[in-house]
Amino acid sequence: MKLVMLGPPGAGKGTQAKRLAKALDIPHLSTGDMLRDAVARATDLGRQAEGYMSKGELLPDDVIVGIMGDALAESRCVKGFLLDGFPRTMAQAEALDQLLESRGDRLDLVPLLAVGEEELVKRLLGRARLEGRADDTEDVIRRRLEIYTAQTKPLAAYYRGCGVLSEIAGEGTPDEVYERLESVVKAQVA
């Protein structure tokens, strides 16, 4: 199964994506994890990414598309994958579609975790304290949410038009959200 997990920062995409990918036995490809790892290891990409990430801004499409194209070409992605944090712009979504089409593939499902803005800010500030994430100050969080609304939120309409979007209430306990997500996935597989 080939999935893209959508939702604003703090919606629980990573938590739910890890759990779902494990249940489906497919790789979970998180751009956030990949980028934070590159920053921590001070790679060329990491140094380039750090400047954007520290301001809460997205990396240029060509950089992200290149990274994800390489990851999707790995043999572990042949039977499926769950993308978390990609695509984030229409250009990235179109590039992903072209990449998949060139392999005779398409997305099966795009779950969208929907969470209200104030709940997102509360969650992200809490996560910043727990994990010591310097990229999650309140100003950066608000900026990330503005960017999400302008650049990523339009993907919902795009994927709805493709017939693969399924909106899921992202508020509640992680187990409650996962139950809703799992039922949507099971319905798609049936």
N, C-alpha and C positions, 0 to 999 in steps of 0.2 A: 504494500500500500504506500502511496506517495502523498504526503500531507504537508501543508504549510500551516503553522499555528500563528494566528494573528491576534493582536490585542495591544492595548497601550502599555507603556512601561509600568510595571507593578501589577499587571493583571494576573500574574501567576503562570505565564506562558512556560517559563523554564521548568517550574515544578511539575506542571501537568504534562509537558512534553516529555520529560524524562520518564515519568511513570507510564505514559502511553506507549512510548517507543519500546520500553522494556516489555510491556504486555504484548506488543505486536512483533517483537523480535526484529526491529529495524533500527538503524543508527539514528541517534538524535544529534543533529547538526545545529549547534548554537553559535551564531555569529558573535554574540557577546562574549561567550567563553573563549572562542577562538581568538578574538581581539585582545581580551584581558591577558590571555596567555602570552600573546606576542608582545604586549607592553611589558609584562613581567620579565620576559626573557630578553628585552631590549633589542628585538630584531628590527630590521629596516622597516617592515610593515608596522611593528609595534611603536616605533618612534613617530612614524607618520600618523598613525591612528591616535596616539596619545593627545596630540594637539586638538584634534576634533572632539574626542571623547571628553576632555577636561572642560569643554564649553557646552557639552550636551548636544553637540551637532553630529549629523550623520557623515560618514565617510563618503567620498565621491563614488558614484555608481560603478564606474569602471573598475575600481579597486575591489569593491565587494563582489561584483559579478565574477571577476577573475578568481577570487578566493573560493567562492561557492562553486564555480564551474570545475575547478580542480578537485574539490571535495566530492562533488557528485560523480566525477569520473572514476572514483575509487571503486574497486570490486565489491566492497561491503555495501554499496548503495544499489546494486543491481536489482535486488528483490524489493526495494523500497527504502524510504527515508522519511524523517520528520524534520522539517526545517523550522527553526525557531529564531526569529530576528531577521529573516530574509524571506521574501523581498520586503523592502520598506518604502519603495517609491514605484510609480507606474513604470518607469524605465527599467527598474530591476525586475518587476513582474513580467514585463514583455520579454526581457532577456531570458528569464527563467523559462517562459513558454517556448521561446525559440530553441533553447538548449534541449528541453525535453522533446520537442517535436523532431529535432534532428536525430534523436535516438528512437523515434517512434513511440514516445511516451507522452503522458499527460498527468496532471494532478488528479487524484481521486477525491480529495476532500480538503476544505480549508475551514477549520473551526476558528471562530472569532470569539474570544473571551471578552465579554462586555462588563465593565466596571465603571462606576461614577468617579469623577475627577477628584473629589475630596478624599474618597477612600483610597485612591491611587497615591495621592501625596502622603497620606498617613502611612500606608504600607511601605512606600519607598523610604521615608524618613526612618521608620522602624528598622528596615533592612540595612540602611546605612549605619545605624548604631550597632546592630548585631554583627554585621560583617566587616565593619570598618571600611566601607566603600567610599573612597574620596570623591567618586564621580556622582554621588547622590546627595548634594546639598540642596536645600529648598529652592534656591534660584535655578540651579541646573535642572532639577526635577521639573519645575514649571516650564522651563525652556524646552525640555524634552517633550513635554505634553503638548506644547504649542506646535512643535515640529511634527509630532505624531498626527495631530489634527490636520495640519496643512498637507503633509506629504504621504502619510501611511493610511489614514482613515479612508481616503478615496479608493483604496484597494478593496474594501468591502463591496462597494458597488460593482467594481470590475469582476470580482470573483462570483458575486451573486449573478451577474450577467452570464458568466461561464457555467452556471448551474452547480457549482461546487461549494459555495459558502453555507455554513451553518452557524448561526449565532447562538452562543451559550452564555447563560448568566454566570458571571465570574465572581459573584459575591457569595459569601458563605465559607464554610470550612473547606480546606483542600479536598477532603474526602467527598463532600457534597458536590463540589465542582467536578471532580473526577467522575462521579457517578453520572452526571449529566453528559459529560464529554464521552464517556464510554458508551452510553446508550445511543448517541448520535453515530459513533463509529460503527457499532454493531449493526445499526439500521442500514448503513452504507454498504457493509460487507454482505448483508443478507440478500 
